[in-house]
Amino acid sequence: MNFTWGDTVMIRANAPPNLYPGAIASVCGIREVETQDQERRFGSPIGTQIYLIEFQDGTSIEISEKWLEHE
């Protein structure tokens, strides 16, 4: 599933609690997992899209595409 800058997304209900399951956010950055360290950090293989998402309160997190769905 691909997202683009400005998309509104929802974090999947089965995401880990630290990723705020059910929360709504906007995509404000996109990059790929490029190293083994990143692969471990995000639990996603090299080449997977990682999104910087921003919540309404202005806070943001980086999250693997596997935890996102279109709102």
Secondary structure, DSSP 4 states (H G I P E B T S, - for coil): ----TT-EEEE-TTS-GGG-TT-EEEEEEEEE--SHHHHHHHT--TT-EEEEEE-TTS-EEEEEGGGEEE-
